[in-house]
Amino acid sequence: MNLIQAIDKFSAYLINEKNYSRNTLLNYIKDLNDLYIFLGKRIEDTKTKLELNYIDEDTLKEFIAGFVLAKDVKYSKRTISRKISTLKSFYKFLNRKKIYAENPSRNLIFPKLGRNLPTVIEETSLSGLLNSDAFGNDIWGLRDKAIIELFYCSGIRLTELINLSVERVDFDSCVIKVRGKGRKERIIPIGLIAAGSISAYLEKRDNYFNERAVEYDQSVIFNARNGKKLYPAMLNRLTNQYISQITELKKKSPHVLRHSFATHLLDHGADIRAVKDLLGHSSLSTTQIYTHVSIDRLKKVYQKAHPKG
């Protein structure tokens, strides 16, 4: 099998079995296309460069070194790390599916990454926003408040919120069922306030579109003004609009609300394993970044309040 065929099979696997988001999928394919372009410059024989057995460990190391040593573009360690991760995932897939027996990516070493702590909004600021009249009482204000409430009280991802359906909300038990990365399902409590906000919005939503005889996507909870499902850029703008009212942080995305959800839980003594399950992380090490945030916050409180701080 040649490289193009292998990439096509890997792409189908990511879409059909892993259920990766569009952005994640595009990153994987871009990284592998970069490898193909690199091979094209390395050898003139097109047929040879396409064969999987042409690519050995030294070839991949030279490919990665091109990004490390690039002079015209400065690639971050995180970008280089992602490219290595793509290669490892690609060859693991080929091995597991018995498409190709070798794994030249096995000995590639990830660059050491600095600890980038998640951006977190203060509890009092978020509470102030959600208790304010910043949203209004029309259908769109109710929708926006329900969105911000849901992001903060459940920690769900942007795509999970976009695709959340009414059938997956249990208003009596105040829980939601979401399908996350890899099509893994998890149940998350959302609390009475968020459940009430969603219910209030839905009541007005149905009346709004029915009165105007506008067809709307009833497979999801949250709709745009044209009745269609929300899209990521719109949700990012919406979140930025409201978070800008309470903080000057540079990052004001839905993911900041997810970070705040996890950090505030740990601040109040939640078990890290429970937080891992709520966030839908596959590994506890991914969740542990939030313990560093909580420790740093505790240190600031200590230094500010303790006489010997």
C-alpha positions as CSV (number, residue, x, y, z in Angstrom):
1,M,0.0,0.0,0.0
2,N,1.2,3.5,-0.7
3,L,1.2,6.6,1.5
4,I,-1.9,8.2,-0.1
5,Q,-4.0,5.1,0.3
6,A,-2.8,4.7,3.9
7,I,-3.7,8.3,4.7
8,D,-7.2,7.8,3.1
9,K,-7.8,4.7,5.3
10,F,-6.6,6.6,8.4
11,S,-8.9,9.5,7.6
12,A,-11.9,7.2,7.3
13,Y,-10.9,5.6,10.6
14,L,-10.8,9.0,12.4
15,I,-14.2,10.0,11.0
16,N,-16.1,6.7,11.4
17,E,-14.5,5.1,14.5
18,K,-12.9,7.9,16.5
19,N,-15.6,10.5,15.8
20,Y,-13.0,13.3,15.9
21,S,-14.0,16.9,15.5
22,R,-13.5,18.6,12.1
23,N,-10.6,20.7,13.4
24,T,-8.8,17.7,14.9
25,L,-9.3,15.8,11.7
26,L,-7.9,18.6,9.6
27,N,-4.8,18.9,11.8
28,Y,-4.1,15.2,11.4
29,I,-4.5,15.3,7.6
30,K,-2.4,18.5,7.3
31,D,0.4,16.9,9.2
32,L,0.4,13.8,7.0
33,N,0.1,16.0,3.9
34,D,3.2,17.9,5.1
35,L,5.0,14.5,5.2
36,Y,3.9,13.8,1.6
37,I,5.1,17.2,0.4
38,F,8.4,16.6,2.3
39,L,8.9,13.3,0.5
40,G,8.1,14.9,-2.8
41,K,11.0,17.3,-2.4
42,R,13.3,14.6,-1.2
43,I,13.1,12.2,-4.2
44,E,12.1,12.6,-7.8
45,D,10.6,9.1,-8.3
46,T,7.0,9.7,-7.5
47,K,6.2,6.0,-7.3
48,T,9.0,5.3,-4.9
49,K,8.2,8.2,-2.6
50,L,4.7,7.0,-2.2
51,E,5.6,3.6,-0.9
52,L,5.3,3.1,2.9
53,N,8.5,1.0,3.0
54,Y,10.5,4.0,1.7
55,I,9.8,5.9,4.9
56,D,12.2,4.9,7.7
57,E,13.0,6.3,11.1
58,D,15.7,8.6,9.7
59,T,13.2,10.0,7.1
60,L,10.8,10.9,9.9
61,K,13.5,12.5,12.0
62,E,14.6,14.6,9.1
63,F,11.0,15.6,8.5
64,I,10.5,16.7,12.1
65,A,13.9,18.4,12.1
66,G,12.7,20.6,9.2
67,F,10.1,22.2,11.6
68,V,12.5,22.5,14.5
69,L,15.2,24.2,12.4
70,A,12.9,26.2,10.1
71,K,14.1,29.8,9.7
72,D,11.3,31.4,7.7
73,V,8.5,30.2,10.1
74,K,8.8,29.8,13.9
75,Y,7.0,26.5,14.9
76,S,6.1,26.2,18.5
77,K,7.1,23.1,20.5
78,R,3.4,22.3,20.8
79,T,2.9,22.3,17.1
80,I,6.0,20.0,16.6
81,S,4.7,17.8,19.4
82,R,1.3,17.5,17.6
83,K,3.1,16.5,14.4
84,I,5.0,13.7,16.2
85,S,1.7,12.6,17.8
86,T,0.1,12.4,14.4
87,L,2.9,10.2,13.1
88,K,2.7,7.9,16.1
89,S,-1.1,7.6,15.8
90,F,-0.9,7.0,12.1
91,Y,1.6,4.1,12.4
92,K,-0.2,2.6,15.4
93,F,-3.3,2.5,13.3
94,L,-1.5,0.8,10.4
95,N,0.0,-1.8,12.7
96,R,-3.2,-2.5,14.5
97,K,-5.2,-2.9,11.3
98,K,-2.4,-5.1,9.9
99,I,-1.9,-2.7,7.0
100,Y,1.8,-2.2,7.6
101,A,4.1,-4.1,10.0
102,E,6.8,-1.5,10.6
103,N,6.6,1.6,12.9
104,P,9.4,4.1,12.1
105,S,7.8,6.6,14.4
106,R,8.4,4.5,17.5
107,N,11.6,6.3,18.7
108,L,10.5,9.9,17.9
109,I,10.9,12.0,21.0
110,F,8.5,14.7,22.0
111,P,10.0,18.1,22.8
112,K,9.7,19.2,26.4
113,L,6.7,21.5,26.8
114,G,6.5,24.3,29.3
115,R,3.6,24.2,31.7
116,N,0.9,26.4,30.3
117,L,-1.7,26.7,33.0
118,P,-5.4,27.0,31.9
119,T,-7.0,30.4,31.9
120,V,-9.6,30.6,34.7
121,I,-12.3,33.2,35.5
122,E,-12.9,34.0,39.2
123,E,-16.0,32.5,40.7
124,T,-17.3,35.8,41.9
125,S,-17.1,37.3,38.4
126,L,-19.0,34.4,36.8
127,S,-21.6,34.4,39.5
128,G,-22.0,38.2,39.1
129,L,-22.5,37.8,35.3
130,L,-25.0,35.0,35.6
131,N,-27.0,36.9,38.3
132,S,-27.0,40.2,36.3
133,D,-29.4,41.5,33.7
134,A,-26.7,41.3,31.0
135,F,-28.7,38.8,29.0
136,G,-32.2,40.3,28.8
137,N,-35.5,38.4,28.8
138,D,-36.2,37.9,25.1
139,I,-35.6,34.6,23.4
140,W,-32.0,35.3,22.5
141,G,-31.1,36.6,25.9
142,L,-32.6,33.4,27.4
143,R,-30.7,31.3,24.9
144,D,-27.4,33.1,25.7
145,K,-27.8,32.8,29.4
146,A,-28.7,29.1,29.1
147,I,-25.5,28.6,27.0
148,I,-23.2,30.3,29.5
149,E,-24.9,28.5,32.4
150,L,-24.5,25.2,30.7
151,F,-20.8,25.7,29.7
152,Y,-19.9,26.7,33.3
153,C,-22.0,24.2,35.3
154,S,-21.2,21.2,33.2
155,G,-17.8,21.8,31.6
156,I,-18.9,20.4,28.3
157,R,-17.0,21.0,25.1
158,L,-18.2,23.4,22.4
159,T,-19.1,20.7,19.9
160,E,-20.9,18.7,22.7
161,L,-23.1,21.8,23.4
162,I,-23.8,22.4,19.8
163,N,-25.1,18.9,19.2
164,L,-26.9,18.5,22.5
165,S,-30.5,17.4,21.9
166,V,-33.6,17.9,24.1
167,E,-33.9,14.1,24.5
168,R,-30.5,14.1,26.2
169,V,-31.6,16.4,29.0
170,D,-33.3,14.9,32.0
171,F,-35.0,18.0,33.6
172,D,-36.3,16.0,36.6
173,S,-32.9,14.6,37.6
174,C,-31.0,17.7,36.3
175,V,-28.5,15.7,34.3
176,I,-27.4,15.7,30.6
177,K,-26.0,12.9,28.5
178,V,-23.3,13.9,26.0
179,R,-21.3,12.0,23.4
180,G,-17.7,13.2,23.5
181,K,-14.5,12.3,21.8
182,G,-14.3,8.8,20.4
183,R,-18.1,8.6,20.7
184,K,-17.8,8.0,24.4
185,E,-20.9,8.9,26.4
186,R,-21.0,10.4,29.8
187,I,-23.7,11.7,32.2
188,I,-23.1,15.1,33.8
189,P,-25.2,16.8,36.5
190,I,-26.1,20.4,35.6
191,G,-28.1,21.7,38.6
192,L,-31.5,23.2,39.0
193,I,-30.5,26.7,37.8
194,A,-29.0,25.6,34.5
195,A,-31.9,23.2,33.9
196,G,-34.4,26.0,34.6
197,S,-32.5,28.3,32.2
198,I,-32.6,25.7,29.4
199,S,-36.3,25.0,30.0
200,A,-37.2,28.8,29.9
201,Y,-35.4,29.2,26.6
202,L,-37.0,26.1,25.0
203,E,-40.5,27.3,26.0
204,K,-39.9,30.6,24.1
205,R,-38.0,29.0,21.3
206,D,-40.9,26.8,20.1
207,N,-43.3,29.7,20.3
208,Y,-41.0,32.1,18.5
209,F,-40.3,29.9,15.5
210,N,-43.9,28.5,15.2
211,E,-45.5,32.0,15.4
212,R,-43.2,33.1,12.5
213,A,-43.7,29.9,10.6
214,V,-40.0,29.4,10.4
215,E,-38.6,25.9,10.1
216,Y,-36.0,25.2,12.8
217,D,-33.7,22.4,13.7
218,Q,-35.5,20.5,16.5
219,S,-32.8,17.9,16.8
220,V,-30.7,20.3,18.9
221,I,-31.5,22.6,21.8
222,F,-29.7,25.8,20.7
223,N,-30.6,27.5,17.4
224,A,-29.4,30.5,15.5
225,R,-31.9,33.2,14.5
226,N,-32.4,31.5,11.2
227,G,-33.5,28.3,13.0
228,K,-30.3,26.4,12.1
229,K,-27.9,24.7,14.5
230,L,-25.2,27.0,16.0
231,Y,-21.7,26.8,14.6
232,P,-18.4,27.1,16.5
233,A,-17.4,30.7,15.3
234,M,-20.8,32.0,16.5
235,L,-20.5,30.4,19.9
236,N,-17.0,31.7,20.3
237,R,-18.2,35.3,19.5
238,L,-21.2,34.9,21.8
239,T,-19.0,33.7,24.7
240,N,-16.4,36.4,24.1
241,Q,-19.1,39.1,24.2
242,Y,-20.3,38.1,27.7
243,I,-17.0,37.2,29.3
244,S,-15.6,40.5,28.1
245,Q,-18.0,42.2,30.5
246,I,-16.4,40.6,33.6
247,T,-12.7,40.1,32.8
248,E,-9.8,41.5,30.8
249,L,-8.3,38.0,30.2
250,K,-7.1,37.6,26.6
251,K,-8.7,34.2,26.2
252,K,-12.5,34.4,26.4
253,S,-13.6,31.2,24.7
254,P,-16.0,28.5,25.8
255,H,-13.0,26.4,26.8
256,V,-12.2,29.0,29.4
257,L,-15.6,28.2,31.0
258,R,-14.6,24.5,30.9
259,H,-11.3,25.4,32.6
260,S,-13.2,27.4,35.2
261,F,-15.7,24.6,35.9
262,A,-12.9,22.1,36.6
263,T,-10.7,24.4,38.7
264,H,-13.6,25.7,40.8
265,L,-14.7,22.1,41.5
266,L,-11.1,21.2,42.7
267,D,-11.0,24.5,44.7
268,H,-14.0,23.2,46.7
269,G,-12.6,19.8,47.3
270,A,-13.9,17.7,44.5
271,D,-12.1,14.4,43.9
272,I,-9.9,14.7,40.8
273,R,-11.1,11.3,39.5
274,A,-14.7,12.6,39.5
275,V,-13.6,15.8,37.7
276,K,-11.8,13.6,35.1
277,D,-15.0,11.7,34.4
278,L,-17.1,14.9,34.3
279,L,-14.7,16.4,31.7
280,G,-14.6,13.2,29.7
281,H,-10.8,12.9,29.9
282,S,-9.4,9.5,28.9
283,S,-6.3,10.0,31.2
284,L,-6.0,11.4,34.7
285,S,-2.8,13.1,33.7
286,T,-4.8,15.4,31.4
287,T,-7.0,16.5,34.4
288,Q,-4.0,17.0,36.7
289,I,-3.2,20.3,35.0
290,Y,-6.1,21.8,37.0
291,T,-4.5,20.8,40.3
292,H,-1.6,23.0,39.5
293,V,-4.0,25.9,38.9
294,S,-5.7,25.3,42.2
295,I,-2.3,25.1,44.0
296,D,-1.1,28.3,42.4
297,R,-4.4,30.0,43.5
298,L,-4.0,28.8,47.0
299,K,-0.4,30.1,47.1
300,K,-1.7,33.6,46.1
301,V,-4.3,33.5,48.8
302,Y,-1.7,32.4,51.3
303,Q,0.8,35.1,50.3
304,K,-1.9,37.8,50.4
305,A,-3.5,36.8,53.7
306,H,-0.8,35.2,55.9
307,P,1.4,37.5,58.0
308,K,4.5,35.5,57.0
309,G,3.4,35.1,53.4
